[in-house]
Amino acid sequence: MDKQIERNYRIFCKLNLEKLPSKLDFNDFKELGNVISLFIDRIISFKKNSKALIWCFSNVKKTKIFMKIFHANEAGREIYKEEIAKSIPEYSYKTIAKIIDEGFVKGYYISLKVDGTPGKDGKVKNIRPSEELIIDFFNLSLEFIYSMNSMVKKIKP
């Protein structure tokens, strides 16, 4: 057997294909890779249209911080620098505070009153993503869903 075919077969055998909505055989394996790479290219291209998303996803630290702020926003929970620092112990408070402050300066994060029950410390800023950031994140997610749906349809049954 050709070395490339053997390599492809080893890769194919280790894929979690049971998670797909339809059966995929070895002959369709290369098409799957092509479809996935086109899908990821599309998502990356879409993200390039948003300065806010480019900034939020520019490194792991910013991504983790954004996700903490976004989840709190969607749950209507209060979130502030100290709480974020406690929930991401691999980074110092100083590092997290610097990133959040930069997000405030850029207008990607804003301070709003909490949707739910406010905390006891009135001096603490409740951090929220800006409207622009929320819209861009939702639109990226909708593009992701649309592209994923299109990708699944291209995979042969």
Secondary structure as UniProt FT lines:
FT   HELIX           3..13
FT   HELIX           17..19
FT   HELIX           26..28
FT   HELIX           29..47
FT   TURN            48..49
FT   HELIX           51..56
FT   HELIX           60..75
FT   HELIX           81..87
FT   TURN            89..90
FT   HELIX           93..106
FT   STRAND          109..111
FT   TURN            122..123
FT   STRAND          127..129
FT   HELIX           131..154
//
